[in-house]
Amino acid sequence: MTTVSDDATADGMRDVRASSAIPEESPWAGMKPTAARSRTDTAVGTSLVSQNHDVAFAQLLLSSHQRLTSTPLCPSELSHVGEMVRWLYEDAPFGLLAHDTSADPIFTYANTTAQRCFEYTWEEFTRLPSRLSAAPEGQSAREGFVRSVTEHGFASGYRGLRISKSGRRFWIEDVTMWNLVDADGSHHGQAAVFRSWTDAPQERAGS
């Protein structure tokens, strides 16, 4: 397994699966998961579409992660996709993020662990370009990591400096990122899971 940090580039990362050109548009537009919607949001006439969207996106996350990394993302005891959807969003002990295929990718998914770490709501996250989640001095390493994932399918071991909505700086660690590729080989963006995070030294005002 190749480890990548802000002090290293992604060169030499295992080439698991070469990726083809990524299309400009994706059907995933950041619809709020059923688990996060109110009763009003899931009124009759919208809930079925929303639930189908949740299930399809969860299957994309799970199947692409399994196929590219050869490891499951959900516990084996969860056998129903509805349970997986809820677990990934509400109960997963790791942060889970996804962004789309636009030229300046926008987040399309952020589970509650990621929302707590970054201090953004779902609505704020799904309007945020993913590059803005990284601290300025972490941009170069982040770009190298994302580029390597695009080329090779997935990468693990990254550690990167991030910044929350309030300006709090923290490290995301033990990161795996992978291409969201469906069964037909179509690309729908990228997803990342970070399994630990620690506060970083905070910048002093005026520094």
C-alpha positions in Angstrom: 0.0 0.0 0.0 1.4 3.4 -0.9 1.2 6.1 1.7 0.8 9.7 0.7 0.9 12.8 2.9 1.3 16.6 2.5 5.1 15.9 2.5 4.9 13.4 -0.3 3.5 13.1 -3.8 1.3 10.3 -5.1 4.0 9.0 -7.5 4.5 5.2 -7.5 1.0 4.5 -6.3 -0.4 1.1 -7.2 -2.0 1.1 -10.6 -5.1 -0.9 -9.8 -7.3 0.3 -12.6 -6.6 2.9 -15.3 -9.5 5.4 -15.6 -10.8 6.7 -18.9 -11.9 10.3 -19.5 -14.4 11.5 -17.0 -17.6 13.0 -18.4 -18.6 16.5 -17.5 -22.0 15.7 -16.0 -23.2 13.2 -13.5 -26.7 12.2 -12.3 -25.7 12.7 -8.7 -26.7 16.2 -7.7 -26.3 16.1 -4.0 -29.9 15.1 -3.0 -30.1 14.9 0.7 -30.2 11.3 2.0 -33.5 10.0 3.3 -32.0 9.7 6.8 -31.3 13.4 6.8 -34.7 14.6 5.4 -37.6 15.8 7.5 -41.1 14.5 7.1 -41.9 17.5 4.9 -39.0 16.7 2.6 -40.2 13.1 2.2 -43.9 14.0 1.4 -45.9 11.6 -0.7 -44.8 12.0 -4.3 -41.2 12.7 -3.6 -40.1 10.0 -1.1 -39.9 7.1 -3.7 -37.7 9.1 -6.0 -35.5 10.2 -3.1 -35.2 6.7 -1.7 -34.3 5.3 -5.1 -31.7 8.0 -5.4 -30.3 7.1 -2.0 -30.1 3.4 -2.8 -28.5 3.9 -6.2 -25.9 6.2 -4.8 -25.1 3.9 -1.9 -24.7 1.0 -4.3 -22.4 3.1 -6.4 -20.3 4.0 -3.3 -20.2 0.4 -2.0 -19.7 -1.4 -5.3 -17.0 0.9 -6.6 -15.1 0.8 -3.3 -15.3 -3.0 -3.2 -14.3 -3.4 -6.8 -11.3 -1.1 -6.7 -10.0 -1.7 -3.1 -11.1 -5.3 -2.7 -12.4 -4.3 0.8 -16.0 -3.7 2.0 -17.1 -0.3 3.2 -20.0 -1.5 5.4 -20.0 -4.1 8.2 -20.8 -7.6 6.9 -23.8 -7.9 9.2 -25.7 -5.2 7.2 -27.4 -7.1 4.5 -30.2 -4.8 3.4 -29.3 -1.8 1.3 -31.6 0.5 3.3 -29.6 -0.3 6.4 -26.4 0.4 4.5 -27.8 3.8 3.4 -28.6 4.8 6.9 -25.5 3.4 8.4 -23.2 5.2 6.0 -24.9 8.5 6.6 -25.8 8.4 10.3 -23.6 5.8 12.1 -20.4 5.3 10.2 -17.4 6.0 12.5 -15.5 7.5 9.5 -16.0 10.6 7.4 -17.3 9.9 4.0 -17.3 12.5 1.2 -18.0 12.5 -2.6 -17.6 15.1 -5.3 -18.9 15.3 -8.9 -17.1 15.3 -12.2 -17.4 19.1 -13.0 -14.3 21.1 -13.9 -14.2 22.5 -10.3 -15.8 19.5 -8.5 -18.6 20.2 -6.0 -19.3 17.9 -3.0 -22.3 15.7 -3.7 -22.3 13.8 -0.4 -21.1 14.2 3.2 -22.1 11.9 6.0 -22.7 13.2 9.5 -19.2 12.5 10.7 -17.8 14.6 7.9 -20.3 17.3 8.6 -19.3 17.5 12.3 -15.6 17.6 11.4 -15.9 20.3 8.8 -18.8 22.2 10.6 -20.9 22.4 7.4 -24.5 21.4 7.0 -25.6 19.1 4.2 -26.9 22.2 2.3 -23.6 24.0 2.7 -21.5 21.0 1.8 -23.3 20.3 -1.4 -22.7 23.9 -2.7 -19.0 23.8 -1.7 -16.1 23.1 -4.2 -14.2 20.2 -2.7 -10.9 22.1 -3.2 -12.0 24.6 -0.6 -12.0 21.9 2.1 -8.2 21.9 2.1 -6.0 24.5 3.9 -4.1 26.7 1.4 -0.8 25.0 2.2 -2.4 21.6 1.7 -3.7 22.3 -1.8 -0.7 21.0 -3.8 -0.6 17.7 -2.0 -4.4 17.3 -2.3 -4.2 18.0 -6.1 -1.5 15.4 -6.5 -3.5 12.8 -4.5 -6.7 13.5 -6.5 -4.8 13.3 -9.8 -3.3 9.9 -8.8 -6.7 8.5 -7.9 -8.1 9.7 -11.3 -5.2 7.9 -13.0 -5.0 4.7 -11.0 -8.5 4.1 -9.6 -7.8 4.5 -5.9 -5.2 5.4 -3.4 -4.7 4.9 0.3 -2.7 6.3 3.2 -3.1 10.0 2.5 -2.9 12.5 5.4 -3.9 16.1 4.6 -4.5 19.4 6.3 -8.1 20.6 6.2 -10.0 23.6 7.4 -13.5 23.8 8.9 -16.2 26.4 8.3 -15.0 28.3 11.5 -11.4 28.2 10.4 -10.3 25.4 12.7 -7.4 23.5 11.1 -7.2 19.7 11.4 -5.6 16.7 9.8 -7.6 14.0 8.1 -5.7 10.7 8.3 -5.8 7.1 7.0 -7.6 8.4 3.9 -8.7 6.2 1.0 -10.0 7.8 -2.1 -11.5 6.1 -5.1 -13.2 6.7 -8.4 -17.0 6.3 -8.5 -17.4 4.0 -11.4 -20.6 2.1 -12.1 -21.0 -1.4 -13.6 -20.9 0.1 -17.1 -17.6 1.8 -16.6 -19.1 5.3 -16.4 -17.5 7.8 -14.0 -19.6 9.8 -11.5 -16.9 11.5 -9.5 -14.7 10.4 -6.6 -15.3 9.5 -3.0 -13.1 9.5 0.0 -13.2 8.0 3.5 -11.1 9.3 6.4 -10.9 7.1 9.4 -9.2 9.4 11.9 -8.7 13.1 12.4 -6.7 15.3 14.8 -6.6 19.0 15.4 -3.7 20.9 14.0 -1.9 23.9 15.5 -4.2 26.9 14.9 -2.9 30.0 13.1 -2.7 33.0 15.4 -4.7 36.1 14.5 -2.8 38.5 12.3 -0.1 35.9 11.5 
